[in-house]
Amino acid sequence: MARLTQKQLNQLSKNFEERTPDELLRWAKEIFGDRASAISAMQKSGSVMCHMISRLKLDIPVLFVDTGVMYQETLETRDRMSSEYGLDVRTLHPEMTMAEQTDKLGVLYLSVEGQEQCCHMRKVEPLLKAKGEYDALIGSLRRADGGRRGVCPLLAVDTEMNAVRINPMANFTDEQMAAYLEENDVIINPLHKQGFATIGCNRCTTPILPHEVKRAGRWRHLGTAAAYCGINPTDVSDGDSQSIDLPQDLIDRILGQKTDFMI
């Protein structure tokens, strides 16, 4: 195994800035093959990404974390994506039901510290069950969503999953998103038409008012103290010193280089 650093990926990300989402998705499939998977929470941008994967016939599976307290509309969107787009959607679950967790630990999401613990148990830990199966996870983060995502990289290391995170839609503007949705009649979560800008668990997500920022409906009861669940590593860290361990030949393919082991 060899070391791949965020600093190395930063330079590659700069070289990829002008590439389209289609080009980046094809690159991901070419480089990682069956060791690539997408991850979607069945929100609008994730739906666009799923449609792109289906349209390009890339045969990339989609990981979906069902926290056990998702809106029914989200689960129905997942099922439609799988059926109508012919996607291999793999659903991951937390160890405990919400009732079991509450009996054991109380209502965690009523405090900032508890929200972090709850999100880790119900979102991050289920995803970690897939650790070792994939070397790349393709997400749908966009800089247009603002906040920490305003500077999200096209490529990032995920130290917990020991995988490369790929954000092919990072440069996809709101205008491009709207045009793609209309031109392709993409399946979207019906909650978006009910005032939800982003959609998570039913305990901690609400619609927003027209003047509010997109993530105002997430953990509204905690004020500005909570903004992200932690399932996307670039939401919580952007350290250039972070690294993961991958086979040298894979790192060579990612970086477009040839390693010479001759002394």
N, C-alpha and C positions, 0 to 999 in steps of 0.2 A: 504493500500500500504506500501511497505517496500523499503529500500535503497540498491541498488546493486552498488558497487564501482569498479573502474578500478583496484584497488589494489587486490580485491578479485578475479577478472577475471585473473589477471596476474599469480596467483598461479595455477589456473585451466589450463591456457594456457601452462604453463611449463609441467603439467601432460599430456597434449595432444600432445606434440611435436613429438612423434613417430607415431601418428595416420595418416593414409592415408586420402586423400581427400574424398574417398568413405565413410570411417568410420565417418568422421566429418559431412558429409552431412546426413548420416543416424541418427547420434546423434541429429543434428539440427531438423530433422523431428520428431524424437521421443520426444524430450523435448518441442518443441514449437508447433508442430502440424500445424493446419491451421493458426496459428499466425506467421508463418515464410514465408518470401518471399526472392527471390533472386533479385539482381540488376545487370544489365548488360548494357554496352554501345556498345555491339556488336563488341568488339575487340577480338583479338585472345584468350586471357585467359578467357574472358567472354564466348566465344563460347565453349571452352573446358568445363567450368563449366555447361553451358546449356546442353551440350551433356551428362555429367555425371548425371545430374538430370533426363534427359529423360531415359538414360540407366538403372538407378536404379529404375525407375518408382515411384518417390517420390511424384509426384503431388504437386510440389512447384511452385507457380506462379512466373513470372519474370517481374520486373519493368524495363521499358525502358523510359528514359527521352529524348523526342524529342525536342530539343531546337528551332526547326523551321529553323535552318541553318545547318542541318546535311548533309553529303554527301549522294547522292542518293544510292550509294553502301551500306551504313550503313543501310538505311531503307529497302533495298532489302534483306540484311542479316537478319534483324529482321523478315521480313515476311517469309523467308525460314525456320528460326528456329521454328517459330510458326507452320508452315504447315508441315514440314518434321519430326520434332521431337515431334509434338503433345503437344507443350508447351502452357500454358496460359500466353501470353505476354500482359501485361497491359501498354499502352503507356500514359505517362504523359506529359502535355504541359504547357509552361509559360502563364501568363495572357495576355501578349501583343505579337504581331508578331514582328519580328525584325524591320520591316518598322515603325510600331507604336512606338516602343521603340526609334528608331533613330529620328523620328519626335519630340518626347517629350524630349529626353535626349541627343541627339547627338550620335556620333560614340564613344561609351564608350571604346571599346577594344583597342583604340590607346594609352591609358595610363595605368600605373600599377594600379592606383586606380580605373579607369574605368573598367579595365578587371575584377577586383575583384567584382565590382558591377554587371557587366554584367553576369558573371558566377553565381553569387548568384541568380540573377533574373531568368536566363534562365535554370539553372540546379538544384540549391539547393531548391528554392521555389517550383518548380513543384513537387519535391520529398516530400516536407513537406505536400503536399496535402494528402499523404497516412499516415500521422502521426496518431497514435491511432489505425490503422488497423492491425499493425504487431508489435510483440515484438522482432523480430529478422530479420535482413537483412543480406543475405549471399552474399558476394562479391567475387571477383577473384583477389585480390591484391596478388602479389608475391614478396618475398624478392629479387629474382633474377633481378627484374626490377631496383634495385638500388635506389639512392637518399634516401628520407625519408622512402621509402618503403623497404629499406634494413633491417629495424628492425620492420616491421609491425607485430603486434601481431596476434595470431590466433583468439583471442577474445578481443573485445573492447566495451566500452560504447559509444553510440551516444547520446549526450545530447539533440541535436536539435530534433531528432526523438524519443527520449526516448525509445531507443531500443538497443539490443545487436547486434553489428556488428560481423559477423563470416567470417573469411578468411580461408576456408579449403585448399586453394592452396598456402598458405604462404610459405611452404617449397618445393613447386614444382619447380624443377630446369629447366633450359633451355633444358637440355638433355631429361628430363622426358616429358616436353611439346612437344618437337619435336617427340618423340617416340609415345606419345598418339595421336597426330594429324595424324601421318602416319598410325598407327595401326587401327584407328577408322574412317579414312576419314572424319574428322570433317569439317563441313561447316565453312568457315572463310571469313571474309570481304576481297573482292578482292583487296582492297587498300593496304593490307599488301604486296602483290606481286608487288606493284608499288612504293615501297620505303618507305611506311609509317610504322614506328615502333609502334607508337600509333596513335589513330584516335579520333578526337573530332569534333568541329564545323568546317565548311568549311572556315570560316573567319580567324581562328587562328591555323590551323594545316597544316603542310607541310611534304613532304618526308624528309629523312635525308641522309647524305652521309655515306659511309661505316665506316669511322673513328669516327663518332659522337656518343654521348651517346643516349640512346633510346628516351629520352624526349626532344631532341634538336629541334624537329619539332613542339613543342607546344609553342605558343606565341613567335615565333622566332623574330618577330619585336620588342619585348620588351627586348631582350637580356636575361640576367640571372635573371632579376628581377621577372619574373613570371615562376612558374613551375607546379602549381596545381590549380584546379578549386574550391576545397573546398567541393565537394560532398562526399568525403571520409574523415571523421573526423580525422583519424590517419595521414593524410597528413599534417595537420595543428596543431595538438595538441597531446601530449602524456602524459598529466598530470595524475599521479596516484590518485589525489584527486577528479577527476571527478566521477560523479555518476548519476544514473537514478532511477526512482521509478517504481517498478513492484510488482505484488501480491506476498505475502510471499511464497505461495506454489510453485509458478513458480521459485522464487529464490532458494528455497530448491531443486527443481529438477535440476536446472542448476548447483548448487554447490555440489549436491549429499549429501545433509544433511537433517536432520530432526529437525525442530524447536519445542521446547517444551515451551508452553505458561504457564505451571503450575508455580505457585509461591511457 
